[in-house]
Amino acid sequence: MKAIYKKWIVVMLSGIVLGCDDFLERSAQNLIVPQTVDHYIELLQGDAYFKDLYAKTRWIQFMTDDVEFQEGYSRYPDYAYLADNIETYGDVYTWQSEIENEDFTDGAYLYLYKQVKVANICINGASTAEGEDKDREILLGQAYFTRAMAYFYLANLYAQAYNEASPSDPCVPLVLEAEINEYSYDRATIEQIWGQITSDIQNALINLKDKTIVEVYTISYDAVLALATRVYLFMEDWDNAIKYGEELLARKPDLLDISNETKAAPSTTAEATISNFIRIDNPEIIWNFNTAPSSSGSGNTYYGLIYAYGTAYLGYWLGVSSQSVYAGQQTLIEMYDADETALTGDRRLLYWFILPSRKTSSTYVNNYNTYRSLKYDTYDKNVLMQCLRTGEIYVSLAEAYARRNEAGDDAKAVEYLNALRMKRINPYTDLTLSDFVTNEELVQFCWDERRRELCFEECHRWWDMRRQGQKKVVHRYNYGGTSGNSFVTFTLAEKDPAYILNFPLDERNQSPNLEPNSRPMRAED
């Protein structure tokens, strides 16, 4: 455990920020506990709050069907100059048994447990800390929320999807104490972890209810409602998903109308006046939890992660070319009903992506078929990078009603779909029940709409792939070499064990009680 350091007027537990990176197997040195509620709030907001979550989890996108190796790469005979991302994320992209390599280490697992540990410290210390009861309740509510969100991430990355698992199946270690212990933690069950998540959400709701918090950078009652809607949707508890989703939209129904938007652009271009979607004045934002762009901007956005300027082109792109990778399936880009020439139809494609037709610079000449996500722009001083927002609630409510499928539920699902889509599509014609022959068709449309709406935010697509049947996915890949045309394919099979991440290798080596997940060795097809 690394040494703690002074913060503000007391010696805070900021050593947890460093020490929790290996807290599962290392003991703490002397820790000096904050004395007041304000000190704990400072600790939670300073050392938790998921500020670096994007940087720790952005690589999850490479396992999804929203990202594909760039077809245009095959024209190059010499691969010596390729961007580092090819080798860095190649094992992730091809779902290898071991995804870590010399260039990439999974930092998500221990980062999320750091959030858990700071939340535990605040929850355990709140009862004896000096301060007003109202402030104590806010601290508790925010800490319970933090722990619930961290465990939601952990469970949906390192264990089987809730609806695919049995209650007794292994999940992740359950750590509730504030102390740092030397022993290795066993894995708790699916039932225990998800039970803890829902318990923490209920405690967060109780403590934050009727508390006035309007700042989008601070965990609020509305943020807990948003997380509750998500959690109960994943648990297929339709009644509670509807209950909390509708309570939230009764308080905050806002959607940003992009039906007249036609273009995304990085602010370093001459079109700097264009404001991208996830920004400070977007009325959809419920809680923003990641505002840490790199100094160069491109390093902390999917725009930069999936595409690089100049000669060192990055070998992944969004969607695929006209040669469909998946037999009988559409790509992400093809799912948007938009006319890229007339700039009409689904404005999410036009406004959330840099389109191939927009690339006129010589830098882009060899990347004619790339679509690059630009929902947010890290060069913009008003940038918000990761957030909970109402758009997710609309698609979650549509799905919850469609899947509950009681009398009148399908009509409610269509109502929520129309409420969202009319703010995204121009010209727009309302959906009706007659557009769906069966309930199954409506459910699939809800899933497709969710994919269109939430692409490249958090880990939504990977999570949804896991809970929506874990279907077969094929990735095309090019190792490089001298042939210039050495494409191969890798297959993630239906219900593949690789739908579950293994724990980081370092954690497995140092935690003998941590039962690993089994991921098969994978060769090219």
Residue pairs with C-beta under 8 A, 6 or more apart in sequence:
1 15
1 19
1 22
1 23
1 26
1 27
1 28
1 29
1 180
2 15
2 18
2 19
3 15
3 29
4 11
4 12
4 13
4 14
4 15
4 16
4 19
4 29
4 30
4 31
4 32
5 11
5 12
5 14
5 15
6 12
7 14
7 42
7 43
7 46
8 39
8 42
10 32
10 34
10 35
10 39
11 32
12 32
12 34
12 39
12 42
12 43
12 46
12 47
13 31
13 32
13 33
13 34
13 43
13 47
13 118
13 121
14 43
14 46
14 47
15 28
15 29
15 31
16 23
16 47
16 114
16 117
16 118
16 121
16 180
17 47
17 114
17 118
19 26
19 28
19 180
20 110
20 113
20 114
20 117
20 118
20 180
21 110
21 111
21 114
22 110
22 510
23 110
23 113
23 114
23 117
23 180
24 110
24 113
24 173
24 175
24 184
24 185
24 507
24 510
24 511
24 514
25 182
25 184
25 507
25 510
25 511
26 180
26 182
27 180
27 181
27 182
28 179
28 180
31 180
33 121
33 125
34 40
34 42
34 43
34 125
34 129
35 129
35 130
36 129
36 130
36 131
37 126
37 129
37 130
37 131
37 132
37 135
37 136
37 139
38 131
38 135
39 129
40 121
40 122
40 125
40 126
40 129
40 139
40 143
41 122
41 135
41 138
41 139
41 142
43 118
43 121
43 122
44 118
44 119
44 122
44 139
44 142
44 143
44 146
45 142
45 218
47 114
47 118
48 114
48 115
48 118
48 119
48 146
49 146
49 219
49 289
50 115
50 146
50 149
50 150
50 289
50 290
50 386
51 289
51 290
51 291
51 292
52 111
52 290
52 292
53 111
53 153
53 289
53 290
53 386
53 458
54 290
54 292
54 300
54 385
54 386
55 107
55 292
55 300
56 107
56 108
56 111
56 112
57 108
57 153
57 157
57 458
57 459
58 302
58 305
59 89
59 92
59 104
60 108
60 157
60 459
60 462
61 67
61 302
61 305
61 306
61 456
61 459
61 461
61 462
62 89
62 92
62 93
62 316
63 92
63 93
63 95
63 462
63 492
64 461
64 462
64 465
64 473
65 326
65 329
65 331
65 332
65 461
65 465
65 473
66 318
66 319
66 332
66 451
66 455
66 456
66 461
67 93
67 306
67 316
67 317
67 318
68 316
68 317
68 318
68 319
68 320
68 325
68 331
68 475
68 476
69 93
69 315
69 316
69 317
69 475
69 476
69 477
69 478
69 487
70 313
70 314
70 315
70 316
70 317
70 367
70 369
70 370
71 320
71 321
71 323
71 369
71 476
72 366
72 367
72 368
72 369
72 370
73 313
73 315
73 478
74 478
74 484
74 485
74 486
74 487
75 366
75 484
76 484
77 482
77 483
77 484
78 482
79 86
79 478
79 480
79 481
81 311
81 312
82 312
82 313
82 315
82 480
83 308
83 312
83 313
83 314
83 315
84 103
85 305
85 308
85 314
85 315
85 316
86 314
86 315
86 480
87 101
87 103
88 101
88 103
88 104
89 104
89 316
90 101
90 477
91 98
91 99
91 100
91 101
91 104
92 99
92 104
93 316
93 475
93 477
93 490
94 475
94 477
94 490
94 522
94 524
95 475
95 490
95 492
95 496
95 498
95 519
95 522
96 519
96 521
96 522
97 498
97 502
97 519
97 520
97 521
97 522
98 502
98 505
98 519
99 106
99 501
99 502
100 106
100 504
100 505
105 504
105 506
106 501
106 504
107 504
108 153
108 157
109 154
109 157
109 158
109 503
109 504
109 507
110 504
110 507
112 150
112 153
112 154
113 150
113 154
113 173
113 175
115 146
115 147
115 149
115 150
116 146
116 147
116 150
116 151
116 175
117 175
117 178
117 180
118 146
119 143
119 144
119 146
119 147
119 150
120 147
120 175
120 176
120 177
120 178
121 178
122 139
122 140
122 142
122 143
123 140
123 143
123 144
123 147
123 178
124 177
124 178
125 178
126 136
126 139
126 140
126 143
127 136
129 136
129 139
134 211
137 207
137 208
137 211
138 207
138 208
138 211
138 213
140 203
140 204
140 207
141 203
141 204
141 205
141 206
141 207
141 208
141 211
141 219
141 221
141 224
142 204
142 208
142 218
142 219
144 200
144 201
144 203
144 204
144 207
145 200
145 201
145 204
145 208
145 219
145 223
145 224
145 227
146 219
147 196
147 200
148 196
148 197
148 198
148 200
148 201
148 204
148 227
148 231
149 227
151 172
151 193
151 196
151 197
151 200
152 197
152 227
152 230
152 231
152 234
153 459
154 171
154 172
154 193
155 162
155 171
155 172
155 190
155 193
155 194
155 197
156 234
156 459
156 463
156 466
157 459
157 501
158 171
158 172
158 500
158 501
158 502
158 503
158 517
159 165
159 169
159 170
159 171
159 172
159 190
159 193
159 500
159 517
160 169
160 190
160 499
160 500
161 234
161 463
161 466
161 467
161 470
161 499
162 190
162 194
162 234
162 235
162 236
162 467
163 234
163 235
163 236
163 467
164 466
164 467
164 470
164 495
165 171
165 190
166 190
167 189
167 190
167 191
168 189
168 190
168 191
169 189
169 190
170 187
170 188
170 189
170 190
170 515
171 187
171 188
171 189
171 190
171 192
171 193
171 194
172 187
172 188
172 193
173 185
173 186
173 187
173 188
173 514
174 185
174 188
174 192
174 193
174 196
175 185
176 196
183 513
184 510
184 511
184 512
184 513
184 514
185 511
185 513
185 514
186 513
186 514
186 515
187 514
187 515
188 196
194 231
194 235
197 231
198 231
198 232
198 235
201 224
201 227
201 228
201 231
204 224
205 221
205 224
205 225
205 228
208 219
208 220
208 221
208 224
209 221
210 221
211 220
211 221
213 219
213 220
213 221
214 220
216 280
216 285
216 286
216 287
216 288
216 384
216 387
217 287
217 288
217 289
217 291
218 287
219 287
220 286
220 287
222 248
222 251
222 252
222 286
222 287
223 286
223 287
223 388
225 244
225 245
225 247
225 248
225 251
226 248
226 286
226 287
226 388
226 389
226 392
226 393
227 388
228 240
228 244
229 241
229 244
229 245
229 248
229 392
229 393
229 396
229 397
230 392
230 396
232 238
232 240
232 241
232 244
233 241
233 396
233 399
233 400
234 463
234 467
236 403
238 400
238 401
238 403
238 404
239 404
241 396
241 397
241 400
242 397
242 400
242 401
242 404
245 393
245 396
245 397
245 400
246 397
248 286
248 390
248 393
249 390
249 393
249 394
249 397
252 286
252 390
253 390
254 283
254 284
254 390
255 283
255 284
255 390
255 391
255 394
255 419
255 420
255 423
256 277
256 282
256 283
256 284
256 423
257 423
258 277
258 347
258 348
258 351
258 423
258 424
259 347
259 422
259 423
259 424
259 425
259 426
259 428
260 347
260 426
261 347
261 350
261 351
262 343
262 347
262 350
262 351
263 271
263 274
263 343
263 350
263 351
263 358
264 274
264 276
264 277
264 350
264 351
264 352
264 353
264 354
264 374
264 375
265 271
265 272
265 274
265 276
265 354
265 358
265 374
266 297
266 303
266 354
266 374
266 377
266 379
267 274
267 377
267 379
267 380
268 297
268 379
275 281
275 380
275 382
276 374
276 375
276 376
276 377
276 380
277 351
277 352
277 375
277 376
278 285
278 375
278 376
278 383
278 384
278 385
278 387
278 389
278 457
279 376
279 380
279 382
279 383
279 384
280 382
280 383
280 384
281 382
282 384
282 389
284 389
284 390
284 391
285 384
285 387
285 388
285 389
286 387
286 388
286 389
286 390
287 387
287 388
288 384
288 385
288 386
288 387
289 386
289 387
289 388
290 384
290 385
290 386
290 387
291 383
291 384
291 385
292 300
292 385
293 299
293 300
293 301
293 378
293 379
293 383
293 385
294 300
294 378
296 304
297 304
297 377
297 378
297 379
298 304
298 308
298 309
298 378
299 305
299 378
300 378
300 385
301 373
301 374
301 376
301 377
301 378
301 385
302 372
302 373
302 374
302 375
302 456
303 354
303 372
303 373
303 374
303 377
304 378
305 314
306 314
306 316
306 317
306 318
306 372
306 373
307 313
307 314
307 316
307 317
307 367
307 370
307 372
308 314
309 363
310 363
313 366
313 367
315 478
317 367
317 369
317 370
317 371
317 372
318 332
318 333
318 353
318 370
318 371
318 372
318 373
318 455
318 456
319 331
319 332
319 333
319 334
319 371
320 331
320 333
320 476
321 369
324 330
324 331
325 331
325 474
325 475
325 476
326 473
326 474
332 451
332 452
332 455
333 349
333 353
333 371
335 448
335 451
335 452
336 345
336 346
336 348
336 349
336 452
337 345
337 346
337 425
338 344
338 345
338 346
338 347
338 348
338 349
338 350
339 345
340 349
340 350
340 355
340 357
341 357
343 350
344 426
344 427
345 425
345 426
345 427
346 424
346 425
346 452
347 424
347 425
347 426
348 424
348 452
348 453
349 355
352 373
352 374
352 375
352 455
353 371
353 372
353 373
353 374
354 370
354 371
354 372
354 374
355 371
356 367
356 368
356 369
356 370
356 371
359 365
359 367
359 368
359 370
364 370
373 455
373 456
375 456
375 457
376 383
376 384
376 385
377 383
378 385
386 457
386 458
387 457
391 420
391 453
391 454
392 453
392 454
392 460
394 416
394 417
394 419
394 420
394 453
395 416
395 417
395 420
395 446
395 449
395 450
395 453
395 454
396 450
397 412
397 413
397 416
398 413
398 414
398 416
398 417
398 420
398 446
398 449
399 413
399 443
399 446
399 447
399 450
401 409
401 410
401 412
401 413
401 416
402 409
402 410
402 413
402 439
402 442
402 443
402 446
403 443
403 446
405 439
410 433
410 436
410 439
410 442
411 433
413 442
413 446
414 431
414 432
414 433
414 435
414 436
414 442
417 431
417 445
417 446
417 449
418 430
418 431
420 449
420 453
421 428
421 431
421 449
422 428
422 430
424 453
436 442
436 445
447 464
447 468
450 460
450 464
451 461
451 464
454 460
454 461
455 461
465 471
465 473
465 499
466 499
469 494
470 494
470 495
470 496
470 499
471 494
472 491
472 492
472 493
472 494
473 491
473 492
474 489
474 490
474 491
474 492
474 525
475 489
475 490
475 491
475 492
476 487
476 488
476 489
477 487
477 488
477 489
477 490
477 524
478 486
478 487
478 488
479 486
479 488
480 486
488 524
488 525
489 524
489 525
490 522
490 524
490 525
491 525
492 498
492 499
496 520
497 517
497 518
497 519
497 520
498 519
498 520
498 522
500 517
500 519
501 517
501 519
502 508
502 516
502 517
502 518
502 519
503 511
503 514
503 516
503 517
507 514
508 514
508 516
